[in-house]
Amino acid sequence: MFLSKNMSVKNKLSIIVAAIVALALFVITVMAFYSSREDLILNSKKSNEDYLLVTTTQVEGYVENYVDILLAIKKHIDQLPEYQIKNFDTLSEYFAKDLKIFKDGSNTLAVYLGFPDGTMLVSDADSDKKEIPFRKRGGGIAHYDDPKYNATSRDWYKGALKNDGIYISDVYEDSVTKLPSFTYSVPIKKNGKLVAVLGIDLLLTSLQKTFDKLPGNVFVFDLASSIPFASNDKTLIMKDYPSINEIKKYHKMVGDYKNFEYTGISSNEKRFGICANINNSKARINYVACAIQKQDSLDKLVIKNAFEQTLISIVILILSCIFIHLFSAKLLSPLQS
């Protein structure tokens, strides 16, 4: 037997009490492990909700800012005398020089007008290189830049006419900077007749600078391409994200600001996710912001905490055994004598 008949009373008492203490510490440690895991998961989900709220606020503010810039330029054109905005020639004479002012003042890549005959008035990097406020482009006119360019065939032109209002393009990679870019456009009409389509091209550098400071793991993608265009993990930007369809599926099932669990396609890791659609009252946009968290990283943290608790329990057990042994020796000494 574990407790020998020849074993002293104080040793038997020490072993029995030590076993009870060990069992109690074991139960407490196991309960603490599961409790801390659940608490950590809940706290992680709550943090993801906070990260997502900050992300959606930043993106909505970014979109709103450039929509307002686009509408401010449109308002300026609308307020010009009618004779100044009849067509390409009158706008070229009376307004086009202001394109550069608007471009530089709004920190955009380009500001331009596309006309029904395919021509364009544009202030961009090329006009800056030529040290002119704007240039004439396309429409099959030989002495214009890129005579084969046809503004009416472009998505930004057709999209603005289709919406009969603001159009925001899908994200694309700028050919010069290789950074994510967008085009915002809106029709310019006079007395119900289309005069031109106003467009602005912009980089997401200012938005990305905000993302660089965000905690957690957050990103934004547009539903059309399903490619993240802003994230605090730069390895995701403008790259195919293997798990995006899984994320879209669960987001569609649970809705905005609702947590879900999914398994990463390439890594087979279990993860938490939470997403929300980005909205704008003045324009149609199809952006989704998400915050994700790997479960494995949480489990590793829980295991680390459990290991530390186990070490503490072992120390407590050893100290308890020593104390019980000494205490019982003193307590039972009259009986032994």
Buried (B, 14 or more C-beta within 10 A) or exposed (E): EEEEEEBEEBBBBBBEBBEEBBEEBEEEBEEBBEEBBEEBBEEBBEBBBEBBBBBBEBBBEBBBBBBEBBBEBBEEBEEBEEEEBBBBEBBBEBBBBBBBEBBEEBEBBBBBBBBBBBBBBBBBEBBBEEEEBBBBBBBEBEEBBEBEBBBBEBBBBBBBBEBEBBBBBBBBBBEEEEBBBBBBBBBBBBEEEEBBBBBBBBBBEEBBEBBEEBEBBBBBBBEEBBBBBBBBEEEBBBEEBEBBEBBBEBBEEBEBBBBBEBEBBEEEBBBBBBBBBBBBEBBEBEBBBBBBBBBEEBBEBBEEBBEEBBEEBEEEBEEBBEEBBEBBBEEBEEEEE
